[in-house]
Amino acid sequence: MAAFPGTGKIWMNGTMVDWADAKVHVASHALHYGSAVFEGARCYDTTQGSACFRLDPHMRRLMDSARIYRMDVPFTQQQLTDAVLETIQVNGFKACYIRPLIYRGYHSLGVHHGDCPVDVAIMVWEWGAYFTKEAIEEGLDVKVSTWSRNAANTTPAMAKSVANYANAQLIKMEAVVEGYAEGIALDTSGNISEGSGQNVFIVRDGIIYTPPIGSSVLWGITRDSVMTLARDLGFEVREQVLPRETLYLADEMFFVGTAVEVTPIRSVDRIKVGRGRRGPMTEAIQQRFFQIVRGDAPDTHGWLQFVHSPAAAASGAGKGR
């Protein structure tokens, strides 16, 4: 869980605002109807300086999410990307979590947004690993949630919408209350979907599997990165529909996402995954991921966008997805 600093600056509609003064009205449309989309990205303290991981694809997905929800954003993708870099610089962070938010603000209330403005805010704060060092090395105990992911054509899974995370909260709360670290949701056909806020990968007989986009999963940027890294390492990766029982027959399993990065899973519903600890393929992918984001291995895919070097940032533009 990330603790907020309570100090520093937040970018709001083009202006840097003191943390304590970054407020919205209680009648804002987003607060009542969930009419907001957001992103989660990371800036890492690499050996070459502070660098955002795949910032361009994150900002593109933010704009895509807004488009799906018919939100006319008053800024371009490049303007918001520049604003992220500026906000990191103003706050003086070497490493941080990045949270851009586009939301319908204060004017009137009703299911239809009417004349409510589309507002934009960007928060950054220092946030380390989502799970403990032990969990990253040894794995998580998870359960299959009783809550399913939303059915196709109900709410768009490809949009990173605030509204979708009501479902995610139910999955996470149920898991925590029952003594697990996380939950894995099934889609409405009973096949594997994803965690509360993470994509899931399964290893069986030396092949890596992950559910397809059609299984109500977010089109994850870390998911895409891990698939690329796995193939770089010579592993076969398949996107396919996976029945629930696959979870109990896996040799290895792991979550990926901006917050969780690459975190192994050691049991599902109290059934051990493989040997009940991080497997060799998971470890290899995990190590390569951290080598790249820390600057210890070449960034051959152009994923790092440096905060304090406009030339370096420009060289990484457009190479994210």
N, C-alpha and C positions, 0 to 999 in steps of 0.2 A: 504494500500500500504506500502511495506517495504522499508525503506530508508537504503541504504548501509552505513556502517561506514567509508569506505575509508581507514581503518587501519586494522592491524591484519595480519593473515597468511591464505593462501589458499594452500591446498594440490594439487599438480600437478604432476602426473606421478611419485609419490614416494618421492617428494621433497616439503618441506615447502617453499612457495614463498611469499614475501611481497605482500599485497593486490594490490598496485599500479603496481607491476611487473607481475601480472598474466594475460598475454596477449596471444592472438592467432593471426595468420596472416590473413589479409583480404582475402586471397585466400584459406582459409580453406574450405574444402568440406562442412562441416556442415553449414557454413554461406550461401552457395549458394543453397544447396539442402535439408536442414533440416535433415541431416543424424546424428541425435543425439538422445539419450534417457536419461532420468533423473529420479530422485526421489525427493520427498518432505517429510521430516520427522521432528519430533520435539523432542527436549530435554527439559524436564520440571525440574523446581526447586522444588523437592518434599521434604517432611518433613524428608526423609532419605538421601537426597543428590540429585545431578543431575542425571537424568535418561532419557534415550531415550525410546520413546514409540514404541514398536514393530519394533525395528530396523532390526532384522533378516528378517522378511517378506518383509520389504521395500527393503533391499539389494538383497533378492532373486528375487523380481519383477524387480529390475534394471537389474540383470543378465539375467532374462527371456526376458526382452524387447530387450536387446542387441542380444540375441540368435535369436529372431524372425527376426531381421534386419541383421543377418549374420555378426555380429561384433565380432571378436575374441579379447576378452578383455585380456590384458596382466597381469591381476591380478586375484586372486581368490576372491570369495565372502568373505571369512574370512579376507583376506588381506585388502579389502576395508572397511569391518566393523571395523577392528582395526584402519584403517586410519581415519575413522569418529571420533572414540573416541579420537584418538590422536589429531586431529584438534580442537576438543572442548577443550581439556586440554590445548593445546598450546595457544589458544585464551583466556583462563581463564573465559569462560562463565558458568554461573549457569543454564541458560535457553537459548535456541536458536533454530532457524530454520536451518535445514540441507538440503543442495542441492548437491547431487552427480550428476555428468554429465559425460556421456561417448559420445565421438564425434569423427567423422572422421576429421583428421587434414589436414595439409598442405603438398601437394606433387604435385598434378595435378588436373585439373578440367574436369569434364564430368559426365553425369548421373551415369555411373558406377564408383565406387570409385577408381578403379585401385589400385595403390600402396599407397594410402593415409593411414597414420598410424591411429590406434585407440588410442586416448588419453583419459585420465581420470582426472577430477578435482573434488575437494570437497570444497564447500564453506559453512561457518556457519556464522550466524549473529543474533543479538538480534532482535526478532520480536514478538510483543505482539499479541493481538486478531486481527483477520482479519477484523471483523466488530466492530462497536461501542458497548459499554456496553448496551446501549438502545436497539440496534438491537438484541443482544443476549438474552435480557429479554423479549422484546416486539414483535420482529419478523421483517422480511423483506417484502418489497413490490416488487414482481417480475412479469415478463411478459413471455408469451410463445413467444419464438423467431421465427422470420421468417426464420432463418437458421436452417436446419436439421443437425443432426449428420450424419457422413458418413455412407453410406450403407455397409452392410456386404460384405466382400471380396473386399473392395477398399483399405482402410488402416486398420491395426489391432487395434481395440479398446482396446484390452487387453494389448497392449504395451503402456507404458507411453512415447510416442515419441514426440519430439519437433514439428514435422510436424503436429501432431494432434491439437496442440494448436493454429494454424492459424484459425481453425474453432472456437475454444474457444474464441479467441479474437473478432471475428465477433459477436458472441453471447453476450459477455460482453459489447462491445462498443455500440451495438444497444440498449441494456437495459439502460445503463448509459445516453446516449444521449436523450432517451425518458423519463427520470426521474425515472427510477427504480433502485433498488440496484443490481439486478441480472436477468438473463434470464434462462428459462428452455427450453431445446431443445427437439424436437420430433425426433424419428427415421424416416427412409424413408417410413415406413408404416403408419406414423401418430400417433404412440403410444409414450407414455412418455419415454424419455431417461434419461437425467440428466441435471444438470446445466453446466455453462461454465467450472467449475472445481470442481464440487461437485456431490455426489450421492444424490438422493432425496427419501424421505420416506413420505408416506401418511397414515393417520389414518382415518378409517371409521368404525363406530359401534364397537369400541373397538379392532379392528384388524389392525395391521401394515402391510402395503404393500410396496414393492419396486420393480422396474423393474428388470427383469432377465438380466444376462450377455449378452444374445442374443439380447437385445434391444440397442446395441451399447453403453454400459456403461463400464467405467473402473472397473476392479475387485478391488474395493476399499478396502483398509486395515481398514480404519475407518468404512466403510460400514459393513465389516465383524464383527468388534468389537461391533458396535451398535446393530447388530442383536443378537450377543451373550449376550450383556447386557440386551436387551429387554426380551429375553427368561429367563435370570436369574431373572428378575423382575416379571415373570409370564405372560408376554404378548405373544400373538400369532403373529408370523411373517410369511408372505407369500411372496415369490418371484413369480410374475406373470406379464404377459403383461397387461399394463394399458392404456386404451384409454385416449385421451386428456381431455374429459369431467370429468374424475375422479378428475382432479385438482379443478374443481369448486364445487364438491360435498363432499370434504374432511372435516372432523371434525377438524383435525390437519394436519400440514405438516411441515417438517423440512429438511434442508440440513445437510450433514455430509461430512467431509473431513479433511485432515491434517491441512489445512490452516483455514477453517471455524469451525473446531471441530464439535460442534452440535449447529446449529443456526435455530431457528424457522422461519416459513414463515407465514405472517399474511394476505397477499392478493395475488391473481393471476389475472392479467389483470383487476385490480381495483375491483375484486370480493372478499369479505372477506372470509378468511378461518375460518370456525367455528364462534367463537365469535370475530374474528379479533385480537386475541392476543395468546400468547403462551398457549398451552393446557396442561392438567395435565400429560398425558403420555409423551409428549415431555419433559416437565420439569423434570419428574422422570428420564428419560434416560440421559438427560443433566447433572443433578446433580450427578448421579452415575459415569458418565464419568469423570467429573472434580474431584470427590472425589478420583478416582483411580489415575489419572495422577498427582494429588497434593500430593498423599501419605496419604490421610485422610481415605481411606478405603483399606482393604486388596487386594493385587494384586493376586487374586486367579487363574488367567489365566497365570501368568508369563509374563506379557506384558512389564514390566519395566526392562530395561537393564542399570545398573548403570555405570556411566562414570569412577568413581574413584575406583571401586572395581572389580578387575578381577574375583574374586570368585563369586560375585553376578552376574556379566555379564554372566559368564559361566552357571550359574544356570538357566538363562532365555533363553539360546540358544535353538532354535528349537521349541519353544512353541508358536510362533507368529500366525500361521495361523490355 
